[in-house]
Amino acid sequence: MHPNPTFRTTTRQDNVAFARERGFGLLAMSNSKMPLMSHVPFLLSEDGTQAELHLVRSNPMARAISGVVQAKIAVSGPDAYISPDWYDLPDQVPTWNYVAVHLSGTLEPLPQDVLPALLDRLSAHFEAQLLPKAPWTRDKMTAEVFDRMTRMIQPFRLSVTDIDGTWKLNQNKQAEARLAAAQEVYGQALGQDTRALAALMQSSFADSDQG
């Protein structure tokens, strides 16, 4: 997380809502040799206290977890390069604006029999965001194929003990400079979801220095 407290004033509720809607992040843990990381979809509870996920059994991370371990999910949002020319201010430097939330806690394997229901909840969460498309459900699969595929993956739960967010949106700049930079970001492609980031920079949420 960025050390500047100006970029870390977002409420826990907003950080939970962001991570829950995004539902995809970088799961990280350490072992005796080097950090282990996996890109995973996850389902975060509404209160932000638990994240459910699964890993392929052949994943080195899954093999390394035999009990409860410390772990973290880093959730990235929109980001963009910011050119100092866009501020129309003297003595500025390049930077990168972004949104990120970290979910820290303890990761543990779950019994295999909870996996079908977990997968149902996970797919329902994402399918709901594709409406009006009719949601996909596993009854569209044959039971034999579903059972064979689920034997290859293992369910896990991250019990979240800390949620930390950085919403770096030029809150440390004058309003005119921030809005000017946002306008340039809107038309640029150096980053991910740059239009979404520009909207955050322009919004009343950003202008009130809460992001």
C-alpha positions in Angstrom: 0.0 0.0 0.0 1.1 3.5 -0.8 2.6 5.2 2.4 0.9 8.5 1.7 -2.2 8.7 4.0 -3.8 11.0 1.5 -4.4 8.1 -0.8 -5.6 5.7 2.0 -8.7 7.4 3.4 -11.3 5.2 1.7 -13.7 3.6 4.1 -13.6 -0.1 4.8 -17.1 -0.4 3.3 -15.9 1.1 0.0 -12.8 -1.2 -0.1 -15.0 -4.3 0.6 -17.5 -3.3 -2.1 -14.7 -2.8 -4.6 -13.0 -6.1 -3.9 -16.3 -7.9 -3.8 -17.4 -6.6 -7.2 -14.0 -7.2 -8.8 -13.8 -10.7 -7.4 -10.4 -11.4 -9.0 -6.9 -11.0 -7.5 -3.4 -12.2 -6.8 -3.3 -14.7 -3.9 0.1 -14.6 -2.2 1.8 -16.5 0.6 5.4 -17.3 1.6 7.2 -20.6 2.1 10.7 -21.6 3.0 12.1 -21.0 -0.5 10.2 -18.1 -2.1 6.8 -16.3 -2.2 4.0 -18.3 -4.0 1.4 -16.5 -6.0 -1.7 -17.5 -8.0 -4.3 -15.4 -9.9 -7.7 -16.5 -8.6 -11.4 -15.6 -8.7 -12.9 -15.3 -5.3 -16.2 -14.6 -3.5 -15.9 -12.1 -0.7 -18.6 -12.1 2.0 -20.7 -8.9 2.2 -19.1 -8.0 5.5 -15.6 -8.6 4.1 -14.6 -11.2 6.7 -14.2 -14.2 4.5 -13.1 -14.9 0.9 -13.9 -18.3 -0.7 -11.8 -19.5 -3.6 -10.4 -22.7 -5.1 -7.0 -23.8 -6.6 -6.1 -26.6 -9.0 -4.6 -29.4 -6.9 -1.5 -29.4 -9.1 -0.8 -25.8 -8.2 2.4 -25.5 -6.1 0.5 -23.3 -3.7 -2.3 -25.8 -3.1 0.3 -28.5 -2.5 2.1 -26.3 0.0 -1.0 -25.7 2.2 -1.6 -28.4 4.7 -3.0 -26.3 7.5 -3.7 -22.6 8.3 -1.2 -20.2 6.7 -0.8 -16.4 6.5 -1.9 -15.1 3.0 -3.0 -12.1 1.2 -5.2 -11.3 -1.9 -4.2 -8.2 -3.8 -7.1 -6.8 -5.9 -6.2 -4.4 -8.7 -8.5 -1.9 -10.3 -8.1 0.7 -13.0 -4.7 2.3 -13.5 -3.1 4.9 -15.7 0.2 6.7 -16.3 0.0 10.4 -15.5 2.2 12.8 -17.4 3.4 15.9 -15.5 2.6 18.0 -18.6 -1.1 17.5 -17.9 -1.2 19.4 -14.6 -0.1 22.7 -16.2 2.0 23.3 -13.0 5.8 23.8 -12.6 8.2 21.2 -11.2 6.0 18.1 -11.4 7.1 14.5 -12.0 5.5 11.5 -13.7 3.4 9.1 -11.6 0.9 6.3 -11.9 -2.6 6.5 -10.6 -4.4 3.3 -9.5 -6.9 1.6 -7.2 -5.9 -1.4 -5.2 -7.2 -3.3 -2.2 -5.4 -5.9 -0.1 -7.2 -8.6 1.8 -4.9 -10.1 4.5 -5.6 -13.0 6.8 -5.3 -16.7 7.3 -5.8 -19.3 4.4 -7.0 -22.8 5.1 -8.2 -25.7 3.0 -11.9 -26.7 3.2 -13.5 -30.1 3.0 -14.1 -31.2 -0.6 -17.8 -31.6 -0.1 -18.3 -27.8 0.2 -16.9 -27.3 -3.3 -20.1 -27.7 -5.4 -21.9 -25.1 -3.4 -18.9 -22.8 -3.5 -18.7 -23.0 -7.3 -22.4 -22.3 -7.5 -22.1 -19.2 -5.5 -19.1 -18.0 -7.3 -20.5 -18.5 -10.8 -23.8 -16.9 -9.7 -22.0 -13.8 -8.5 -20.3 -13.3 -11.9 -23.2 -14.4 -14.0 -25.5 -11.8 -12.3 -23.2 -9.1 -13.7 -24.0 -10.3 -17.3 -27.7 -9.8 -17.1 -29.9 -9.8 -19.1 -28.1 -12.9 -20.3 -29.6 -16.0 -18.8 -27.3 -17.1 -16.0 -25.1 -20.2 -16.6 -25.7 -22.9 -14.0 -24.0 -26.3 -13.6 -27.2 -28.1 -14.5 -26.1 -27.4 -18.1 -23.3 -29.9 -17.5 -23.5 -33.7 -17.2 -23.0 -34.8 -13.6 -20.1 -37.1 -14.6 -18.1 -34.3 -16.2 -18.7 -31.9 -13.3 -17.6 -34.5 -10.8 -14.5 -35.3 -12.8 -13.5 -31.7 -13.1 -14.1 -30.9 -9.4 -11.9 -33.7 -8.3 -9.0 -31.7 -9.8 -9.6 -28.6 -7.6 -9.6 -27.9 -3.9 -11.6 -25.3 -2.0 -10.1 -22.7 0.4 -11.2 -20.0 2.7 -9.3 -16.8 3.5 -10.4 -15.5 6.9 -9.8 -11.8 6.5 -8.3 -9.9 9.4 -7.2 -6.7 7.7 -8.4 -4.7 4.6 -6.2 -2.0 3.2 -6.9 0.2 0.2 -5.1 2.7 -1.9 -7.1 5.0 -4.2 -4.4 7.1 -5.8 -6.3 9.7 -7.8 -4.2 12.9 -7.6 -5.9 14.0 -4.4 -2.6 15.8 -3.5 -3.1 18.1 -6.5 -5.2 21.2 -6.9 -8.7 20.5 -8.2 -7.9 22.2 -11.6 -4.8 20.1 -12.1 -6.5 16.9 -11.1 -9.4 17.5 -13.5 -7.1 18.4 -16.3 -5.1 15.2 -15.8 -8.4 13.2 -15.7 -9.4 14.6 -19.0 -6.1 13.5 -20.6 -6.4 10.0 -18.9 -9.8 9.6 -20.4 -8.4 9.7 -23.9 -5.2 7.7 -23.3 -4.5 4.0 -23.4 -1.4 3.8 -21.2 -2.9 1.7 -18.4 -5.9 -0.5 -17.7 -9.5 0.7 -17.7 -8.3 4.3 -18.1 -11.8 5.7 -18.7 -12.9 4.2 -15.4 -9.9 5.7 -13.6 -10.6 9.1 -15.2 -14.2 8.9 -14.0 -13.0 8.3 -10.4 -10.6 11.2 -10.7 -13.5 13.5 -11.9 -16.1 12.2 -9.4 -17.3 14.0 -6.3 -15.8 11.0 -4.4 -12.3 12.0 -5.6 -12.9 15.7 -5.3 -13.8 15.3 -1.6 -10.5 13.6 -1.1 -12.0 10.4 0.1 -10.5 8.2 -2.6 
